[in-house]
Amino acid sequence: MANRLLSRRFRKNASIADLPRNGFSNQIALILEFVARGLGFTVIPRNARAAFAQQHKIEVVECGSPVVEMEWTPPSLRGSGHD
């Protein structure tokens, strides 16, 4: 999803792989804490962004029409309470 969003704003062959990467958190509630400190950017669901208490510390860049990702449940998990 990040590659699709980057290609809308930057050169045609922009890729997330071209950016330096450092990991801080894999907890969605904490990701924007690091963005608010100026340590990078993220592609995050709108509802997670709306729940962030320090809205004034982040900048949201709208990229036109939404990017929609389909979620697929593997056949082995269907009907097992995981979907």
Residue pairs with C-beta under 8 A, 6 or more apart in sequence:
1 43
1 67
1 69
2 16
2 43
3 14
3 15
3 16
4 67
5 43
5 63
5 67
6 14
6 15
6 16
7 13
7 14
8 63
8 64
9 61
9 63
22 39
22 40
24 30
24 31
24 34
24 39
25 31
25 33
25 34
28 44
28 45
28 48
29 48
29 51
31 42
31 44
31 48
32 42
32 44
32 48
32 49
32 52
32 54
32 58
34 40
35 41
35 42
35 58
36 52
36 54
36 57
36 58
49 58
49 60
52 58
73 82
73 83
77 83
